């Protein structure tokens, strides 16, 4: 699942003509932190996924309610 999320982040960045550096600045994070997140090391946490979703203004995962 982590690889799918990272792929989605890359796709959104390309669609929005953004770089990882742009994303880091928008999030108030260092380039290194965003680089680690988008390379999958360490594994993404729910908090980091939520922060990335807000910054990208796109959902990265969907929760199915039953």
N, C-alpha and C positions, 0 to 999 in steps of 0.2 A: 504494500500500500504506500509505503514511503516513497518508492521510486515513482509511482503514479502521481503523487502529490508534487514531487519535484518537477516532473515533466509538465504538469499543469502550470506550475509557477513559471517555468521557462516559456511556455506557450503564451501565457498572459503578458509577460514582460515583452515578448516579441510583438504581440498584437497591440500593445500600448506604446511601442517604441521606447521602452524603458530599459535601462541597464540595471544590473545588481547594485551599482553605486547609487543610482537614482532611488531605488527601493530603500537602500540603507539610510539615505538622507531623509526620505519621507518618514521612515520609522524612527529616526533619531538613534539609529544603531550604527555600529562600525561596519565598514565594508567586510571585515573579517568574519563578523558574526553572520551576516547575510550569506557570505560565501560558504561558510560551514553548513548553514541550513540548506542551501540549494545544492550542496554536494552530498547531503545525507549523513553527514558526520558532525556532531552526534545525531542520533535519531531525533526527529521533530517531536516536540511535546504538543499537547493540545493547546497550551498557551501560545506557543510560537506559531502554530497553524492559525489560531484566531487572530493574532497580531498581523500575520502576513495577509490574511483575508481582508482585514480592515484596510490595510495600506494599499492593497491591490484593488479594493472595491469589487471583489469577486469572491464567491464561495470557493473554497478549495476542497471541501468535503460536504456531503449531505448526510444528515442523520435521518434514518427512516423510522417513523413512529408506527407502532402497531397497536 
